[in-house]
């Protein structure tokens, strides 16, 4: 099965190809990657998904259940252990 990729151009003029409806630009994602904090440990799709939902601190993240987080576009099961560990380092956890 061949997936058709289409050429996209982001608002900064970077050109990239995507096969999905996801509009995030890989070049901008690299430029915007935080240097520290739990978001810096996540993949771009996961980070973008959380930020789109307004979740940019561990305190915000702790307001959600793991099930809620997995419903966010860009978040997969591989992201949960990273988020869980980051929360535990601060004495926090996902909502039960």
Phi, psi and omega in degrees: 000124180259132179260128180283124177256139180247147178285130178236158175228125180280175182295341177269359177093004177287137178260138179204160179250138177221145177259346182255180177282352181299129186256007183288136181272125181301324180292314178296321179302317179295317181295327185268358183296127180295150180280334182214177180090171186294330180295331181291342182272349185264160175292160179303313180300319180293314180300313180298319180299314179295313182298320177301327180273001180083016181259095182234008174226160177294328178297320177294314182302322182293348179279355185244154172275162177301322180298318178298315183297320180294342179282346183284132179302128179103346181262128176239173182302332181293338181282335185299313180300325179295313180293318180300313180297318180296318178297314183298324178300332180259009181073023181246170174206168174295154176295142180283000000 
